Amino acid sequence: MENPFESGHVKNYLLAYASVVVIMILFFVASTLFNDIDEMEKKVFNTEVKEVVVEKDLEQEDASSKFKLLDKAY
């Protein structure tokens, strides 16, 4: 096998590397130019707090449940 540095094949390797880099740059430029990005509308969320009052009979829940919840949450 010949040494590529002595036989002059280094030029071919450099040209192949340069061609790959040029192709990568062209694909990058093409993807940035022809890729149309649609602007999305800004979403506005409802910030009003609705108070939901749910009145449950705790005694009825305790009687039907086989587990008892703690009075204080830790």
C-alpha positions as CSV (number, residue, x, y, z in Angstrom):
1,M,0.0,0.0,0.0
2,E,1.4,3.4,-1.0
3,N,1.8,6.3,1.4
4,P,-0.8,8.9,0.2
5,F,1.5,11.7,1.4
6,E,4.3,10.6,-0.9
7,S,2.2,9.6,-3.9
8,G,0.2,12.9,-4.1
9,H,-3.2,11.5,-3.2
10,V,-3.6,14.0,-0.5
11,K,-5.0,16.5,-3.0
12,N,-7.8,14.0,-3.8
13,Y,-8.7,13.5,-0.2
14,L,-8.8,17.3,0.4
15,L,-11.0,17.8,-2.6
16,A,-13.4,15.1,-1.4
17,Y,-13.5,16.7,2.1
18,A,-14.1,20.1,0.6
19,S,-16.8,18.9,-1.6
20,V,-18.6,17.3,1.4
21,V,-18.3,20.6,3.3
22,V,-19.7,22.6,0.3
23,I,-22.6,20.2,-0.1
24,M,-23.4,20.6,3.7
25,I,-23.3,24.4,3.4
26,L,-25.6,24.3,0.3
27,F,-28.1,22.1,2.1
28,F,-28.0,24.5,5.1
29,V,-28.6,27.5,3.0
30,A,-31.4,25.8,1.0
31,S,-33.2,24.7,4.2
32,T,-33.0,28.2,5.7
33,L,-34.1,30.0,2.5
34,F,-36.9,27.7,1.4
35,N,-38.3,26.7,4.7
36,D,-41.3,29.0,5.3
37,I,-42.1,29.2,9.0
38,D,-45.7,30.2,9.8
39,E,-46.1,32.7,12.6
40,M,-48.3,31.3,15.3
41,E,-50.9,33.4,17.1
42,K,-50.1,34.1,20.7
43,K,-52.5,32.2,23.0
44,V,-54.3,34.1,25.7
45,F,-55.4,32.1,28.6
46,N,-58.3,33.0,30.8
47,T,-56.9,34.3,34.1
48,E,-60.2,34.6,36.0
49,V,-60.4,32.4,38.9
50,K,-63.8,30.7,39.3
51,E,-64.8,29.6,42.7
52,V,-66.5,26.3,42.8
53,V,-68.4,25.6,45.9
54,V,-69.1,22.0,46.5
55,E,-70.9,21.1,49.6
56,K,-70.6,17.5,50.5
57,D,-71.8,15.8,53.5
58,L,-68.6,14.6,55.2
59,E,-70.4,12.3,57.6
60,Q,-71.9,10.5,54.7
61,E,-68.5,10.1,53.0
62,D,-66.9,8.8,56.2
63,A,-69.6,6.2,56.7
64,S,-69.2,4.9,53.1
65,S,-65.5,4.9,53.0
66,K,-63.4,2.2,54.6
67,F,-60.4,4.5,54.9
68,K,-60.3,7.5,57.2
69,L,-58.5,10.6,56.0
70,L,-56.3,12.7,58.3
71,D,-57.6,15.9,59.6
72,K,-54.4,17.8,58.8
73,A,-52.4,17.3,55.5
74,Y,-48.7,17.0,55.9
